[in-house]
Amino acid sequence: WSEFTEVRRYTNAFIIQDGKILLGYKKRGYGQGLWNGFGGKVEPGESSLQAAERELEEEAGIRAQLRLAGTLFFIDAKVPWAFHIDIFVAHTFTGEIIETDEMRPQWFCAQMAEDTEDPEVARLPQIPYDRMWADDIYWMPQLLRDTPFAGRMDFAKNGTLRKWWVAKVVN
Ligand code: 6OG
């Protein structure tokens, strides 16, 4: 009964530093008009880590030693393949953040209630969940807390999130 005969691997990378998170406004392609991490398709022969580091440099101009934070598996009734997305994080980076053809980077406040308030960070805009993929709000808290996670999301043809779960990875 397999509805999906292909899995396509993608990456998504976030820099989280001193209570801030770096997101990019996607200017074109899949997810245009939404804020997201930096990433894209894994190329043949690449590991997802290699792909994530390459995409981060291509889309934001920076280099970072990324670490796997979580894994998501999506299906979207509009397309006949499933998405496997590895989510990466780094707390430091080198180079200068630049806007590219694909992404306009911006820092957002990622300070959690229990953190001490840094006034400069508190002035940054809040994470714009209403202008992000509908699933992000369910796993972003784990990412911000550095809790490894895995999740599964089903999007309906009209783009709504039909069914999902996100769980903590315990080993
Ligand atoms: P390009 O094909 O434009 O890369 N992506 C998603 N990210 C989130 N948070 N939720 C989704 O829910 C996503 N579907 C795709 C993966 C596409 C980029 O978009 C991400 C890639 O980083 C459905 O190169």
Residues whose N, C-alpha, C, O or C-beta is under 5 A from the ligand:
A	BS01	6OG	Y10 T11 N12 G29 Y30 G31 G37 F38 G39 G40 K41 F74 W133 D136
